[in-house]
Structure formats: structure tokens, C-alpha cells
Amino acid sequence: MVRKTQAKAAPVRAGSALGRQFVAIEGPIGVGKTSLARRLADVFGAEPLLEVPEENPFLPRFYEDRRHFALSTQLFFLFQRRQMLERLRQADLFHASVISDFLWAKDRVFARITLNDDEWRLYEQVAGAAEGDIPAPELVIFLQAPIEILFERIRRRGRQYERIDRDYLAEVAAAYTDFFHGYQESPLLIINAAEVNFVESDEDLRFLVDYLDNVHSGRHFFNPLPSGLAG
């Protein structure tokens, strides 16, 4: 557990060296992946690589009828993510750090939940052919939060197409937990994001930035106390 102090927070280090070329942030819907990716990119002068779910024409229909539009929605995301990660091979990005709000493997996490067996077999063939030489992150950050907090954050951001029920959200969160339970492909930092606010709190962000200096290999946990309880 990381304990905050009540001392005045120092400014977040702007333009610091991240020390890694590719960092991926993951977690269930509404946990704050994109917001954290943007803030860390600003701090470290990195290139943000962010998903654009609004570009998926099947997504609104998926939330209305998941069974009917699961495969088309999943395949669109698969090729969108493949195209975005292809940018990592371009020469201009090899000279800067990249922080993404997704991991290539997330596609299979969602596909296994949403697709039936026949669709899954087809998807696996397509995904295997698309994977190619996708680069592995040098660090993965996994954000976790309770379902009620996720549900409230989704409600607050007000995307009209996100008609997500609690059962589906719980299924997604459980699938992520299962996936990262055995994850060993990259160093992994697991963050309890329930009581931290990396968007509005420079103190919360600074604690994380400082903690990143200690993450080199294996599995790490960042579980700060709420500011009001710190002593």
C-alpha cells in the first residue's frame, strides 16, 4: 500500500523521461484508461495512442443488441487497433515514448465474452492473421475499481450510445481480472483506481509518477490511501 502524506504536493514533473518506449494502460470500461494515458503523456512528453470508440459504427447497435452485433463490433475494433499499433513501427514514433489506452490482447478478452462458439472460431482465425509482429509493451498498467464506481463514471461521461448494464460491466471486469491474474508478457502495475483522481488531482498523479521509477520487472501494486485518510 502506498501511503500519502499531508505535505504540500510538489509539481508534477513535466517533460521527464519515461524510460520506456511503449506503455499500455488497461482496465474495464469507465475505469479511466484514456484520462490517465493523456495525463502521463503530458507529464513525460510522450505520444498518446488513444482508441476512438466513436468511430465504430456498430458500437451503438451492439449496446442495444449485443448478440446480434457482437462479431461486427469486435472485428471493427480488431482492425482499428491493428492499424493504430502499426504506427509504432513508423520511424517518427521510435524516437519518443508512446502511451496507449489499450493492449492488443484486450480484443480477445472482449471477444471471448461477446461471441458464440462459431463466431469465436472465426474471430480467432482473423485475429491470428492480424496479429503479426504487434510490439509488446515495456510496461502494462492495469486499473481496477468496483462495479458501482465504474457504472457511475460511465454515467457521468454521458455517452449516449453506452447503454451498459451492471451484469455486462461485471462480466467485463471479471474477465480483465482473470486475464491479468496470469499475465507475464510485460512488467505489470496494478492500480486500485477507486479512490484516486489522476485527472483533477496533481497530488495523485505525482505519487504515481514517482512510483513508476520503482517498476522495472514483475508484478507491482499501487494502492494509495484516500487523501482524507492519509496521515
Sequence and secondary structure as in RCSB ss.txt:
>XXXX:A:sequence
MVRKTQAKAAPVRAGSALGRQFVAIEGPIGVGKTSLARRLADVFGAEPLLEVPEENPFLPRFYEDRRHFALSTQL
FFLFQRRQMLERLRQADLFHASVISDFLWAKDRVFARITLNDDEWRLYEQVAGAAEGDIPAPELVIFLQAPIEIL
FERIRRRGRQYERIDRDYLAEVAAAYTDFFHGYQESPLLIINAAEVNFVESDEDLRFLVDYLDNVHSGRHFFNPL
PSGLAG
>XXXX:A:secstr
     SS      TT   S SEEEEE STTSSHHHHHHHHHHHHT EEE   GGG TTHHHHHH HHHHHHHHHH
HHHHHHHHHHHGGGSGGGTTS EEES  TTHHHHHHHHH  HHHHHHHHHHHHHHHTT    SEEEEEE  HHHH
HHHHHHHT TT    HHHHHHHHHHHHHHHHT  SS EEEEE SS  TTT HHHHHHHHHHHTT  SSEEEE   
 GGG  
